[in-house]
Amino acid sequence: MSDGKIVESVVTYITKQIVDDADTVEVEVASDGPDAVVAEVRTAKSDMGRVIGRRGRVARAIRSVARAAGDEEGLSVQVEFLD
């Protein structure tokens, strides 16, 4: 079983490219079952709007890429954006 390292790397990289303050980006991947993980993304409050995007489009795109990365590891992936 995989531990979500690819998912963590991909989500961290994408998020850091979007925000103004890349040093505040934190991505934690936690197990959510035998073949599932949850990636929790935290950024500075001022950057959260950029990460979510208009009508959630950027967040939806990040989730899509994270799911593709999870497929590489055989995992189901869920991404949550936390304040």
Long-range contacts (C-beta under 8 A, 24 or more apart in sequence): 1-34, 1-35, 1-74, 2-73, 2-74, 2-75, 3-29, 3-31, 3-37, 4-29, 4-31, 4-37, 4-39, 4-70, 4-73, 4-75, 4-77, 5-29, 5-73, 6-69, 6-70, 6-72, 6-73, 7-37, 7-39, 7-66, 7-69, 7-70, 7-73, 7-75, 7-77, 8-39, 9-69, 10-65, 10-66, 10-69, 11-39, 11-41, 11-62, 11-65, 11-66, 11-69, 11-79, 14-62, 14-65, 15-41, 15-43, 15-51, 15-62, 18-47, 18-50, 18-51, 18-58, 19-43, 19-44, 19-47, 19-50, 19-51, 20-44, 20-46, 20-47, 20-50, 21-46, 21-47, 32-76, 32-78, 33-76, 35-74, 35-75, 35-76, 36-75, 36-76, 36-77, 36-78, 37-70, 37-75, 37-76, 37-77, 37-78, 38-77, 38-78, 38-79, 38-80, 39-66, 39-77, 39-78, 39-79, 39-80, 40-80, 40-82, 41-79, 41-80, 41-81, 41-82, 42-82, 42-83, 45-83, 48-81, 48-83, 51-81, 52-81
